[in-house]
Amino acid sequence: MVGRVADEVILSADERSFLEAQIRRHKAPRSLSDRCRMILLCAEGLQSKEVGARLGVHEHTVGKWRRRFVKDRIEGLTDEYRPGRPRTVSDAQ
């Protein structure tokens, strides 16, 4: 029995340099650098299960970020807006 075929990740030179730069940045959020690592490993042709084992995350997490990257490219790696209670402190404050 064959499972689903993962979306193929093909990176442009600009995308690859951006992802590698985010991994090297000390001030980049950990979540973003982890996602960048996932995408770089997916671009090498590894399956989600292999990427997850290397990075210590579940294969479904890798699949989620792979799909979002293929759909929205770099912008897909950022956190989406979450509904909930409105903020009480603005950025200006």
C-alpha positions as CSV (number, residue, x, y, z in Angstrom):
1,M,0.0,0.0,0.0
2,V,1.4,3.4,-1.0
3,G,0.8,6.5,1.1
4,R,0.2,10.0,-0.1
5,V,2.9,11.5,-2.2
6,A,4.4,14.6,-0.6
7,D,4.5,17.9,-2.4
8,E,7.9,18.4,-4.0
9,V,9.8,21.4,-2.6
10,I,11.9,23.2,-5.2
11,L,13.8,26.3,-4.0
12,S,15.0,29.3,-6.0
13,A,18.4,30.6,-5.1
14,D,16.9,33.6,-3.3
15,E,14.6,31.4,-1.2
16,R,17.5,29.1,-0.3
17,S,19.7,32.0,0.8
18,F,16.8,33.5,2.8
19,L,16.1,30.1,4.6
20,E,19.8,29.6,5.4
21,A,20.1,33.2,6.7
22,Q,17.2,32.7,9.0
23,I,18.8,29.6,10.5
24,R,22.1,31.5,11.1
25,R,20.3,34.6,12.6
26,H,20.6,34.6,16.4
27,K,17.6,36.9,16.9
28,A,15.2,34.9,14.6
29,P,12.4,33.2,16.4
30,R,13.1,29.5,17.1
31,S,9.9,28.5,15.5
32,L,10.9,30.2,12.2
33,S,14.4,28.7,12.2
34,D,12.9,25.2,12.8
35,R,10.5,25.7,9.9
36,C,13.4,26.8,7.6
37,R,15.4,23.7,8.6
38,M,12.4,21.6,7.7
39,I,12.0,23.2,4.3
40,L,15.7,22.9,3.5
41,L,15.7,19.2,4.3
42,C,12.5,18.7,2.3
43,A,14.2,20.4,-0.7
44,E,16.9,17.8,-0.5
45,G,14.3,15.2,-1.3
46,L,13.8,13.7,2.2
47,Q,10.4,12.4,3.2
48,S,8.5,14.0,6.0
49,K,9.2,11.0,8.3
50,E,13.0,11.3,7.8
51,V,12.9,15.1,8.3
52,G,10.8,14.7,11.5
53,A,13.2,12.1,12.9
54,R,16.2,14.3,12.2
55,L,14.7,17.4,13.8
56,G,12.7,15.7,16.6
57,V,9.2,16.7,15.4
58,H,6.3,14.7,14.2
59,E,6.0,13.9,10.5
60,H,2.6,15.6,10.4
61,T,4.2,18.9,11.5
62,V,6.7,18.6,8.7
63,G,3.9,17.9,6.2
64,K,2.0,20.9,7.4
65,W,4.9,23.3,6.8
66,R,5.8,21.6,3.6
67,R,2.3,22.2,2.2
68,R,2.2,25.8,3.4
69,F,5.5,26.5,1.8
70,V,4.6,25.0,-1.5
71,K,1.3,27.0,-1.5
72,D,2.5,30.4,-0.2
73,R,6.3,30.1,-0.4
74,I,8.2,32.2,2.3
75,E,5.1,33.9,3.5
76,G,3.6,30.5,4.4
77,L,6.2,30.0,7.1
78,T,4.9,32.8,9.3
79,D,2.4,32.3,12.0
80,E,-1.2,32.8,11.0
81,Y,-3.5,35.2,12.9
82,R,-5.2,33.5,15.8
83,P,-8.7,34.4,16.9
84,G,-9.2,35.2,20.6
85,R,-9.4,38.0,23.0
86,P,-8.3,41.3,21.6
87,R,-4.9,42.6,22.7
88,T,-4.9,45.0,25.6
89,V,-1.4,46.4,24.9
90,S,-0.6,47.8,21.5
91,D,2.8,47.8,19.8
92,A,3.1,51.6,20.4
93,Q,2.5,51.2,24.2
